[in-house]
């Protein structure tokens, strides 16, 4: 798996939730009540594939949120409510993750884009605003080529990158979670906040990992072969096919934000981390140049936050998104 050994660029390209690792494991999840306020349904996108769809309701044009690799639609359980006053907000969990089907095939980019179209068809949505985080940016760009008339606008949240150009570099050691880290969802998400500067909604943990009746957090629900298959099938983005207005956010690679635990680095770890940050900056600059050169009606914002900008910069991202969406009209 290219770049799995490298935090910053992997975060830019793939989504860091995978680094907590663990293979798929059977197990009873603890009872949990999701209070986000969405309705949950399942849409069949292929004969043996159903996709989890979250509907936070709201009035106005459809705004469809797509998660990064390793996440489910529940990762937007908080952020979705920034838009329900003016938009109907939908979230789709891609195949292979969470409560969606986990088939052995269909992880190529075109199939994943067609899964999105199947959900829009089922919901009778002729056109939608597509919002993608991380690797979902690949799905947005592919969808633009396959279904150009079905998109009002695109929003890339640290997602507009050419992942075929990810550089693989040795990383510094990560802070090791203790055995107590997994004793509860609260302690597990607190570890994520300390180690990675982000804390996901509680429902996201319940939908990506097994949680025992005593609250202990277990292994990932998704078999590691699934993200590996997605990574293997990465394609270079064709931004020339992005004709609808497009907004792209980028998280500026910052040493302290990316490595909040850097005080524990020895000299070798610091050199590795600095090399990764420099490579990430170059990677991002190239991505921005390509996006600006190849798309027509586009705007970018580079923010000081981490890869999960809709967590770390929620109010700012929401404000800028709303201004962009107002500018293109309803």
Secondary structure by P-SEA (a helix, b strand, c coil): ccccccccccccccccccccccccccccccccccccbbbbbbbbccccbbbbbbbccccccbbbbbbccccccccccccccccccccbbbbbbcccccccccccccccaaaaaaaaaaaaaaacccccbbbbcccaaaaaaaaaaaccccccbbbbcccccccccbbbbbbcccccccccccccaaaaaaaaaacccccccaaaaaaabbbccccccccccccaaaaaaaaaacccccccccccbbbbbbccccccccccccccccaaaaaaaaaaaaaaaaaaaaaaaaaaaccccbbbbbbcccccccccaaaaaaaaaaaaaaaacc
